[in-house]
């Protein structure tokens, strides 16, 4: 009779444990996938927006520096974090074969037994998400603090330059060529993402803690990482109080002949991007070095200079080829 009772209790416990494992893997999946999406957005900001900014005559070097600040360091810090994060969950992380699912930012909180049924308790016990966070929080906080120092100046400068037709053309082209790769609708929404990403970390860790048993080796690190992030958020909230993500439009004062010549120069530069997209379409080795200047790559690509329609005629080819450029290393 006792034996039967013991068997009954074990049978009841088994589905509950499986459910907990599935929920943990769902949260881990979301942490990884949203980090990949964030890094793709930051590479778009670095390689496309900043990388072509010097080709716009209306943007002087000081303005470019003010707008983009230390974005390359943010990319480097989060790339290192993502690399360790993937290694820390290598025992149980499921990488989707369809990368478009990550781009769509599909919620991973729903249960999916077909994906996670094979994850064992031992595999889950080997994950170290909290440790990865703790190891990189300091570096991510440092680069973010530097990024936020001049956000008021950035807002003011963007408001001043937006009336210039050359600026609007440049923004339109950058948005047009990347709209199939990101949900960010403009430059402003990309520039605010570093803050948004860090503010989301404590929520994700809290959700992971909800499904982490007390005896899990990573639970202590998860809790400590959450506490550190909450301290960081307090500082961010203090420094970003009153921050506007949508700058007000201000009047410009450029002469029409300068605008025309500048627009032609910018149109030539944007044509080079077409050549780059053709190169990607042929399957050439993608450019993935975040520390190199994207404009130097453009200078090395030959392209026929054309005028006319400001739209990219091969936008769809670009959108199909460029995801490889922004894809990070797989575990």
Secondary structure as GFF3:
##gff-version 3
##sequence-region A 1 331
A	DSSP	alpha_helix	2	43	.	.	.	ID=ss1
A	DSSP	pi_helix	44	50	.	.	.	ID=ss2
A	DSSP	alpha_helix	51	53	.	.	.	ID=ss3
A	DSSP	alpha_helix	61	68	.	.	.	ID=ss4
A	DSSP	alpha_helix	71	88	.	.	.	ID=ss5
A	DSSP	alpha_helix	100	103	.	.	.	ID=ss6
A	DSSP	alpha_helix	113	116	.	.	.	ID=ss7
A	DSSP	alpha_helix	121	125	.	.	.	ID=ss8
A	DSSP	alpha_helix	129	148	.	.	.	ID=ss9
A	DSSP	alpha_helix	151	161	.	.	.	ID=ss10
A	DSSP	alpha_helix	165	178	.	.	.	ID=ss11
A	DSSP	alpha_helix	187	191	.	.	.	ID=ss12
A	DSSP	alpha_helix	193	210	.	.	.	ID=ss13
A	DSSP	alpha_helix	219	239	.	.	.	ID=ss14
A	DSSP	alpha_helix	256	281	.	.	.	ID=ss15
A	DSSP	alpha_helix	294	299	.	.	.	ID=ss16
A	DSSP	alpha_helix	315	326	.	.	.	ID=ss17
###
